Amino acid sequence: MHDLVVDLMAVAVCGALGGFVNVFIGDSGLHLPVIEQGVFRPGYIGVVIVGIVASVGAWLATQTSVLMGNFAASPPVTLRLSELSTAILVGFGGARWFKSEVETTIFRKTATVAASKSADSEAAATIAAGTPIQALTAANKMR
């Protein structure tokens, strides 16, 4: 059981690493969780937690027959280097998916706000070229 806990911790750390690397892609940056302009932005803590959950879940899914016994003699749980590298990739991918969902929410709110206001070419340029939160700020400033 001790080896399983150590293996889970190693996979979780690799997933956290993958999630943390993802923090620096896009406009998120290194910030704490915050509700900004009515939208929850999870910050680096949320993204890292999703990376951990994704990597641990994926690793456990591959170990089910070993952990459950499956009515046959099973080899002991062993953690391979390939599984650790996969945990980094899964943590990165899970965090990227989560950030994409947050950005989609921001863009939907931006579209709703902008559609209810008069046309503004300066705001349209900012919305088209800016980050999701910059686009929402521009839409909120429209008249």
N, CA and C of each residue as an Amber inpcrd file, in Angstrom:
protein
   429
   0.8300000  -1.1990000   0.0000000   0.0000000   0.0000000   0.0000000
   0.8700000   1.2560000   0.0000000   1.9980000   1.1910000   0.6980000
   2.8940000   2.3410000   0.7620000   3.4100000   2.7080000  -0.6240000
   3.7720000   1.7050000  -1.4080000   4.2680000   1.9670000  -2.7590000
   3.2020000   2.6320000  -3.6210000   1.9490000   2.2430000  -3.4480000
   0.8560000   2.8310000  -4.2080000   0.7110000   4.3160000  -3.8710000
   0.8230000   4.6630000  -2.6130000   0.7180000   6.0650000  -2.1990000
   1.8730000   6.8760000  -2.7800000   3.0650000   6.3240000  -2.7410000
   4.2300000   7.0080000  -3.3150000   4.0480000   7.1900000  -4.8140000
   3.5650000   6.1380000  -5.4960000   3.3240000   6.2370000  -6.9340000
   2.2600000   7.2880000  -7.2460000   1.1780000   7.2970000  -6.4740000
   0.1310000   8.3090000  -6.6710000   0.6650000   9.7180000  -6.4780000
   1.5030000   9.8940000  -5.4900000   2.0920000  11.2230000  -5.2470000
   2.9870000  11.6390000  -6.4150000   3.7700000  10.6970000  -6.9320000
   4.6490000  11.0050000  -8.0680000   3.8280000  11.3870000  -9.2980000
   2.7450000  10.6590000  -9.5590000   1.8720000  10.9740000 -10.6940000
   1.2120000  12.3290000 -10.4750000   0.7800000  12.6090000  -9.2440000
   0.1380000  13.8960000  -8.9360000   1.1110000  15.0590000  -9.1410000
   2.3480000  14.8820000  -8.7260000   3.3520000  15.9350000  -8.9180000
   3.5930000  16.1750000 -10.4040000   3.6520000  15.1070000 -11.1830000
   3.8380000  15.2690000 -12.6340000   2.6320000  15.9540000 -13.2670000
   1.4300000  15.6120000 -12.8290000   0.2300000  16.2780000 -13.3290000
   0.2060000  17.7510000 -12.9510000   0.6350000  18.0450000 -11.7330000
   0.7230000  19.4440000 -11.2960000   1.7310000  20.2040000 -12.1360000
   2.8400000  19.5730000 -12.4620000   3.8470000  20.2020000 -13.3160000
   3.2630000  20.5200000 -14.6910000   2.5510000  19.5560000 -15.2690000
   1.9070000  19.7930000 -16.5630000   0.8980000  20.9270000 -16.4980000
   0.1080000  20.9590000 -15.4350000  -0.8630000  22.0460000 -15.2620000
  -0.1850000  23.3810000 -15.0610000   0.9040000  23.3880000 -14.3140000
   1.6070000  24.6510000 -14.0440000   2.2290000  25.2190000 -15.3100000
   2.7850000  24.3680000 -16.1470000   3.3480000  24.8330000 -17.4180000
   2.2550000  25.4920000 -18.2500000   1.0560000  24.9440000 -18.1890000
  -0.0680000  25.4730000 -18.9500000  -0.4770000  26.8660000 -18.4970000
  -0.1700000  27.2270000 -17.2740000  -0.5190000  28.5530000 -16.7450000
   0.0540000  29.6590000 -17.6230000   1.2140000  29.4430000 -18.1930000
   1.9020000  30.4910000 -18.9320000   1.5270000  30.5430000 -20.4120000
   0.6000000  29.6950000 -20.8320000   0.1220000  29.7200000 -22.2080000
  -1.1870000  30.4960000 -22.2310000  -1.2750000  31.4840000 -23.0870000
  -2.4880000  32.2980000 -23.1610000  -2.3620000  33.5270000 -22.2780000
  -3.5080000  34.0310000 -21.8670000  -3.5180000  35.2890000 -21.1270000
  -3.6030000  35.1070000 -19.6270000  -3.6540000  33.8860000 -19.1490000
  -3.9100000  33.6680000 -17.7350000  -2.8430000  34.2610000 -16.8360000
  -1.6090000  33.8730000 -17.0420000  -0.5480000  34.3480000 -16.1740000
  -0.6600000  33.7550000 -14.7870000   0.1650000  34.1970000 -13.9200000
   0.2600000  33.6700000 -12.5670000  -0.5930000  34.5280000 -11.6420000
  -1.8650000  34.1800000 -11.5000000  -2.7490000  34.9270000 -10.6100000
  -3.5730000  33.9570000  -9.7720000  -4.0630000  34.4590000  -8.6690000
  -4.9030000  33.6490000  -7.7910000  -6.3140000  33.5770000  -8.3620000
  -7.1200000  32.6170000  -7.8950000  -8.5040000  32.5540000  -8.3480000
  -9.2360000  33.8600000  -8.0070000 -10.0700000  34.3130000  -8.9620000
 -10.7600000  35.5880000  -8.7760000 -12.0460000  35.5780000  -9.5960000
 -13.0340000  36.3130000  -9.1190000 -14.2270000  36.5640000  -9.9090000
 -14.0600000  37.9680000 -10.4640000 -13.9100000  38.0380000 -11.7900000
 -13.6350000  39.3060000 -12.4450000 -14.7300000  39.5780000 -13.4660000
 -15.4080000  40.7000000 -13.3130000 -16.4930000  41.1110000 -14.2000000
 -17.5660000  40.0300000 -14.2900000 -17.8340000  39.3890000 -13.1790000
 -18.8750000  38.3710000 -13.1170000 -18.4780000  37.0030000 -13.6380000
 -17.1990000  36.7890000 -13.9350000 -16.7220000  35.5090000 -14.4640000
 -15.6510000  34.9610000 -13.5330000 -15.7880000  33.6730000 -13.1730000
 -14.7830000  33.0280000 -12.3230000 -13.5600000  32.6790000 -13.1540000
 -12.4090000  33.1600000 -12.7110000 -11.1250000  32.8220000 -13.3390000
 -10.3330000  32.0150000 -12.3100000 -10.0340000  30.7400000 -12.6130000
  -9.4890000  29.8290000 -11.6080000  -8.0590000  30.1050000 -11.1780000
  -7.3040000  30.8730000 -11.9480000  -5.9260000  31.1560000 -11.5830000
  -5.0630000  29.9100000 -11.6420000  -3.8270000  30.0650000 -11.2200000
  -2.8940000  28.9360000 -11.3280000  -3.2630000  27.8020000 -10.3860000
  -3.8830000  28.1120000  -9.2540000  -4.2470000  27.0520000  -8.3080000
  -5.2830000  26.1130000  -8.9280000  -6.3100000  26.6800000  -9.5460000
  -7.3370000  25.8600000 -10.1760000  -6.7980000  25.0300000 -11.3170000
  -5.9300000  25.6210000 -12.1170000  -5.3700000  24.9220000 -13.2670000
  -4.4630000  23.7780000 -12.8020000  -3.6910000  23.9940000 -11.7710000
  -2.8130000  22.9440000 -11.2440000  -3.6430000  21.8130000 -10.6390000
  -4.7110000  22.1360000  -9.9380000  -5.5740000  21.0970000  -9.3460000
  -6.1980000  20.2400000 -10.4440000  -6.6660000  20.8620000 -11.5130000
  -7.2310000  20.0950000 -12.6250000  -6.1590000  19.2010000 -13.2480000
  -4.9330000  19.6950000 -13.3790000  -3.8390000  18.8700000 -13.8910000
  -3.5840000  17.6550000 -13.0140000  -3.6430000  17.8390000 -11.7100000
  -3.4460000  16.7220000 -10.7690000  -4.5640000  15.6960000 -10.9260000
  -5.7990000  16.1700000 -10.9100000  -6.9460000  15.2600000 -11.0030000
  -6.9200000  14.4850000 -12.3200000  -6.6300000  15.1750000 -13.4230000
  -6.5920000  14.5150000 -14.7260000  -5.5060000  13.4390000 -14.7740000
  -4.3230000  13.7540000 -14.2890000  -3.2240000  12.7790000 -14.3760000
  -3.4390000  11.5920000 -13.4440000  -3.9030000  11.8400000 -12.2340000
  -4.1470000  10.7350000 -11.2980000  -5.2880000   9.8600000 -11.8160000
  -6.3460000  10.4900000 -12.3170000  -7.4610000   9.7150000 -12.8630000
  -7.0460000   8.8610000 -14.0410000  -6.2600000   9.4200000 -14.9420000
  -5.8000000   8.6650000 -16.1080000  -4.8860000   7.5180000 -15.6850000
  -4.0030000   7.7620000 -14.7230000  -3.0960000   6.7030000 -14.2840000
  -3.8640000   5.5840000 -13.5910000  -4.8090000   5.9570000 -12.7310000
  -5.5970000   4.9260000 -12.0470000  -6.4200000   4.1060000 -13.0410000
  -6.8940000   4.7430000 -14.1010000  -7.6610000   4.0190000 -15.1070000
  -6.8180000   2.9390000 -15.7880000  -5.5300000   3.1810000 -15.9170000
  -4.6670000   2.1740000 -16.5420000  -4.2570000   1.0800000 -15.5540000
  -4.4720000   1.3100000 -14.2750000  -4.0480000   0.3630000 -13.2520000
  -5.2050000  -0.4310000 -12.6690000  -6.3940000  -0.3400000 -13.2230000
  -7.5820000  -0.9340000 -12.6240000  -7.4420000  -2.4310000 -12.4080000
  -6.9780000  -3.1670000 -13.3990000  -6.8960000  -4.6220000 -13.2430000
  -5.8910000  -5.0010000 -12.1640000  -4.8370000  -4.2350000 -12.0450000
  -3.8310000  -4.5260000 -11.0220000  -4.3840000  -4.2060000  -9.6380000
  -5.1070000  -3.0820000  -9.5060000  -5.5970000  -2.6630000  -8.2100000
  -6.7960000  -3.4900000  -7.7410000  -7.6270000  -3.9620000  -8.6720000
  -8.8390000  -4.6970000  -8.3210000  -8.6030000  -6.2060000  -8.2340000
  -7.4870000  -6.6810000  -8.6850000  -7.2130000  -8.1020000  -8.6400000
  -7.6800000  -8.8320000  -9.8780000  -8.8760000  -8.5450000 -10.3530000
  -9.4450000  -9.0800000 -11.5930000  -9.4020000 -10.6110000 -11.6470000
  -9.5320000 -11.2760000 -10.5020000  -9.6260000 -12.7330000 -10.3970000
  -8.4470000 -13.4800000 -11.0090000  -7.3470000 -12.8380000 -11.1640000
  -6.1640000 -13.4980000 -11.7150000  -4.9350000 -12.9270000 -11.0110000
  -3.8660000 -13.6800000 -11.0760000  -2.6340000 -13.1700000 -10.4810000
  -2.1930000 -11.9310000 -11.2540000  -1.9820000 -10.8490000 -10.5350000
  -1.5910000  -9.5910000 -11.1690000  -0.2130000  -9.1850000 -10.6930000
   0.5300000  -8.5570000 -11.5670000   1.8380000  -8.0660000 -11.1300000
   1.6440000  -6.9010000 -10.1660000   2.6110000  -6.6480000  -9.3100000
   2.4900000  -5.5070000  -8.4050000   2.4930000  -4.1930000  -9.1950000
   1.9320000  -3.1790000  -8.5860000   1.9020000  -1.8660000  -9.2240000
   3.3250000  -1.3440000  -9.3210000   3.7430000  -1.0240000 -10.5210000
   5.0640000  -0.4360000 -10.7280000   4.8880000   0.8180000 -11.5680000
   5.5860000   1.8200000 -11.2160000   5.5000000   3.0910000 -11.9120000
   6.6790000   3.2040000 -12.8680000   6.3660000   3.3590000 -14.1400000
   7.4040000   3.4670000 -15.1650000   7.6000000   4.9360000 -15.5390000
   8.7520000   5.2320000 -16.0970000   9.0560000   6.5900000 -16.5390000
   8.0610000   7.0490000 -17.6030000   7.6310000   6.1420000 -18.4590000
   6.6530000   6.5040000 -19.4920000   5.3320000   6.9460000 -18.8720000
   4.9690000   6.3660000 -17.7440000   3.7370000   6.7710000 -17.0630000
   3.8800000   8.1650000 -16.4500000   5.0700000   8.4800000 -15.9710000
   5.2910000   9.8200000 -15.4190000   5.2450000  10.8830000 -16.5200000
   5.8490000  10.5690000 -17.6610000   5.7970000  11.5370000 -18.7600000
   4.3710000  11.6750000 -19.2840000   3.6300000  10.5910000 -19.2980000
   2.2200000  10.6590000 -19.6910000   1.4310000  11.4870000 -18.6900000
   1.7500000  11.3810000 -17.4230000   1.0640000  12.1770000 -16.4000000
   1.2950000  13.6690000 -16.6260000   2.4960000  14.0350000 -17.0340000
   2.7710000  15.4500000 -17.3410000   1.9060000  15.9000000 -18.5160000
   1.8530000  15.0890000 -19.5540000   1.0650000  15.4380000 -20.7420000
  -0.4330000  15.4870000 -20.4350000  -0.9200000  14.5370000 -19.6640000
  -2.3420000  14.5260000 -19.3100000  -2.6660000  15.7110000 -18.4030000
  -1.7800000  16.0360000 -17.4830000  -1.9870000  17.2140000 -16.6360000
  -2.0300000  18.4860000 -17.4580000  -1.1490000  18.5680000 -18.4400000
  -1.1280000  19.7280000 -19.3370000  -2.4200000  19.8010000 -20.1450000
  -2.8190000  18.6800000 -20.7220000  -4.0320000  18.6420000 -21.5360000
  -5.2920000  18.9280000 -20.7410000  -5.3840000  18.3570000 -19.5500000
  -6.5490000  18.6200000 -18.6980000  -6.6340000  20.0800000 -18.3030000
  -5.4980000  20.6670000 -17.9700000  -5.4710000  22.0860000 -17.6080000
  -5.8260000  22.9530000 -18.8110000  -5.3500000  22.5670000 -19.9960000
  -5.6610000  23.3310000 -21.2210000  -7.1510000  23.2940000 -21.5150000
  -7.7610000  22.1300000 -21.3510000  -9.2030000  21.9940000 -21.5550000
  -9.9510000  22.9000000 -20.5750000  -9.5540000  22.8700000 -19.3190000
 -10.2160000  23.6690000 -18.2920000 -10.0990000  25.1600000 -18.6020000
  -8.9090000  25.6080000 -18.9800000  -8.7260000  27.0220000 -19.3430000
  -9.5650000  27.3870000 -20.5580000  -9.6740000  26.4690000 -21.5070000
 -10.4790000  26.7170000 -22.6990000 -11.9540000  26.8970000 -22.3320000
 -12.4320000  26.1250000 -21.3880000 -13.8130000  26.2620000 -20.9420000
 -14.0470000  27.6160000 -20.2690000 -13.0890000  28.0700000 -19.4800000
 -13.2060000  29.3820000 -18.8340000 -13.2130000  30.4850000 -19.8870000
 -12.3190000  30.3800000 -20.8740000 -12.2540000  31.3850000 -21.9350000
 -13.5420000  31.3930000 -22.7600000 -14.1320000  30.2320000 -22.9860000
 -15.4010000  30.1600000 -23.7020000 -16.4900000  30.8920000 -22.9390000
 -16.5130000  30.7340000 -21.6440000 -17.4880000  31.4480000 -20.8110000
 -17.2980000  32.9530000 -20.9280000 -16.0500000  33.3980000 -20.9000000
 -15.7710000  34.8380000 -21.0230000 -16.2070000  35.3480000 -22.3900000
 -15.9160000  34.6100000 -23.4470000 -16.3090000  35.0470000 -24.7980000
 -17.8320000  35.0700000 -24.9590000 -18.5310000  34.1260000 -24.3550000
 -20.0000000  34.1480000 -24.4200000 -20.5480000  35.3830000 -23.7200000
 -19.9860000  35.6900000 -22.5710000 -20.4290000  36.8830000 -21.8530000
 -20.1040000  38.1370000 -22.6670000 -18.9300000  38.1600000 -23.3010000
 -18.5430000  39.2940000 -24.1490000 -19.5430000  39.4720000 -25.2840000
 -19.9000000  38.3840000 -25.9360000 -20.8530000  38.4610000 -27.0500000
 -22.2070000  38.9620000 -26.5680000 -22.6520000  38.5190000 -25.4220000
 -23.9320000  38.9550000 -24.8800000 -23.9170000  40.4470000 -24.5770000
 -22.8670000  40.9120000 -23.9450000 -22.7600000  42.3340000 -23.5960000
 -22.6540000  43.1850000 -24.8570000 -21.7950000  42.7910000 -25.7920000
 -21.5760000  43.5910000 -27.0090000 -22.8290000  43.6390000 -27.8800000
 -23.5840000  42.5580000 -27.9240000 -24.7840000  42.5230000 -28.7640000
 -25.8700000  43.4570000 -28.2530000 -25.8310000  43.7770000 -26.9860000
 -26.8660000  44.6410000 -26.4170000 -26.5120000  46.1180000 -26.5040000
 -25.3770000  46.4530000 -27.1260000 -24.9230000  47.8400000 -27.1910000
 -24.7510000  48.2900000 -28.6340000 -24.5500000  49.5940000 -28.8270000
 -24.3490000  50.1470000 -30.1750000 -22.9820000  49.7620000 -30.7130000
 -22.8690000  49.8060000 -32.0290000 -21.6030000  49.4710000 -32.6880000
 -20.5020000  50.4380000 -32.2690000 -19.3210000  49.9140000 -32.0770000
 -18.1560000  50.7100000 -31.6710000 -16.9410000  50.0580000 -32.3190000
 -16.3700000  50.7430000 -33.3190000 -15.2620000  50.1410000 -34.0790000
 -14.0090000  49.9460000 -33.2260000 -13.7520000  50.8370000 -32.2860000
 -12.5720000  50.6850000 -31.4140000 -12.7310000  49.4620000 -30.5160000
 -13.9200000  49.2990000 -29.9370000 -14.1820000  48.1320000 -29.0860000
 -14.1290000  46.8570000 -29.9190000 -14.6220000  46.9050000 -31.1500000
 -14.5990000  45.7280000 -32.0170000 -13.1630000  45.2880000 -32.2960000
 -12.2730000  46.2490000 -32.4940000 -10.8690000  45.9130000 -32.7390000
 -10.2460000  45.2740000 -31.5120000 -10.5580000  45.8010000 -30.3380000
 -10.0280000  45.2290000 -29.0900000 -10.5790000  43.8340000 -28.8620000
 -11.8670000  43.6550000 -29.1210000 -12.4900000  42.3380000 -28.9400000
 -11.8640000  41.3230000 -29.8860000 -11.5960000  41.7300000 -31.1200000
 -11.0410000  40.8080000 -32.1130000  -9.5920000  40.4210000 -31.8170000
  -8.8140000  41.3610000 -31.2860000  -7.3790000  41.1010000 -31.1310000
  -6.9410000  40.8660000 -29.6880000  -7.7660000  41.1990000 -28.7130000
  -7.3480000  41.1260000 -27.3180000  -7.5350000  39.7540000 -26.7020000
  -7.0950000  39.6440000 -25.4860000  -7.2970000  38.4300000 -24.7110000
  -8.7770000  38.3590000 -24.3230000  -9.2440000  37.2070000 -23.8660000
 -10.6570000  37.1060000 -23.5010000 -11.0980000  38.1460000 -22.4710000
 -10.3030000  38.3990000 -21.4640000 -10.7060000  39.3610000 -20.4340000
 -10.6270000  40.7890000 -20.9630000  -9.6780000  41.0740000 -21.8650000
  -9.6260000  42.3900000 -22.4980000 -10.8510000  42.6030000 -23.3850000
 -11.2850000  41.5600000 -24.0660000 -12.4820000  41.6490000 -24.9080000
 -13.7160000  41.9380000 -24.0550000 -13.8310000  41.2830000 -22.9120000
 -14.9700000  41.5350000 -22.0340000 -14.9290000  42.9460000 -21.4810000
 -13.7530000  43.4210000 -21.1190000 -13.6080000  44.8000000 -20.6260000
 -14.0330000  45.7890000 -21.7030000 -13.6060000  45.5710000 -22.9460000
 -13.9730000  46.4500000 -24.0530000 -15.4830000  46.4300000 -24.2900000
 -16.0880000  45.2580000 -24.2070000 -17.5370000  45.1630000 -24.4070000
 -18.2870000  45.8880000 -23.2970000 -17.7900000  45.7840000 -22.0770000
 -18.4430000  46.4700000 -20.9540000 -18.3290000  47.9850000 -21.0590000
 -17.2710000  48.4810000 -21.7230000 -17.0710000  49.9140000 -21.8650000
 -17.8470000  50.5000000 -23.0480000 -18.4210000  49.6510000 -23.8980000
 -19.1930000  50.1480000 -25.0380000 -20.4380000  50.8750000 -24.5370000
 -20.9510000  51.7960000 -25.3710000 -22.1580000  52.5310000 -24.9580000
 -23.3730000  51.9800000 -25.5820000
